[in-house]
Amino acid sequence: MTKLQIISKLWSAIYDLIFLIKGTPTKSLEEIEADLDVIEYACRRYADCDDDEIAISSEGGVAYADTSAARKTN
């Protein structure tokens, strides 16, 4: 599952929870929990890696986060 698919599925789960709270559920709580378990499992591959989408330079007057400290291992 790609990062974009994970984000999409998380938003879907959020809206499923909102509908459940409002009393107009589209899924049962058990189904939502199962969806979240699948999403959590898909996130594991990204848990211990560097964020390769953060730029570490300054471009066009915009400063980006310096991730050098995040890349150091103890």
C-alpha positions in Angstrom: 0.0 0.0 0.0 1.4 3.4 -0.9 1.6 6.4 1.4 -1.2 8.0 -0.6 -3.4 4.9 -0.3 -2.8 4.9 3.5 -3.8 8.5 3.8 -6.9 7.9 1.8 -7.9 4.9 3.9 -7.3 6.9 7.1 -9.6 9.6 5.9 -12.2 7.0 5.0 -11.9 5.5 8.5 -12.3 9.0 10.1 -15.5 9.6 8.1 -16.7 6.1 9.0 -16.2 7.1 12.7 -17.9 10.4 12.3 -21.0 8.7 10.7 -20.9 6.2 13.6 -20.9 8.9 16.2 -23.7 10.9 14.5 -25.8 7.8 14.5 -25.8 7.2 10.7 -23.1 4.5 10.5 -22.0 3.1 7.2 -19.9 0.4 8.9 -20.0 -1.3 12.3 -17.4 -0.5 14.9 -15.9 -3.9 14.4 -15.5 -3.2 10.6 -13.9 0.1 11.3 -11.4 -1.5 13.7 -10.6 -4.2 11.1 -9.9 -1.4 8.6 -7.7 0.4 11.0 -5.8 -2.9 11.7 -5.1 -3.2 8.0 -3.9 0.4 7.8 -1.7 0.0 10.8 -0.1 -3.0 9.3 0.5 -1.1 6.1 2.2 1.7 8.0 4.8 -0.6 9.6 7.0 -0.5 6.5 7.3 3.3 7.0 7.8 3.3 10.8 11.6 3.1 11.0 12.7 4.9 7.9 13.7 8.4 7.1 11.2 10.8 5.6 12.5 11.0 2.1 9.9 13.6 1.1 11.4 16.3 3.3 13.7 18.6 1.4 16.8 19.7 3.3 17.6 22.8 1.3 16.4 26.3 0.8 14.7 27.0 -2.5 13.0 30.2 -3.5 13.3 31.8 -0.1 11.5 28.8 1.5 13.4 27.0 4.2 12.9 23.3 4.6 13.3 21.1 7.7 16.8 19.8 8.3 16.5 16.0 8.9 20.2 15.4 9.5 19.5 14.7 13.2 16.8 12.2 12.3 19.2 10.2 10.2 21.7 9.7 13.0 21.6 6.4 14.7 22.8 5.7 18.2 
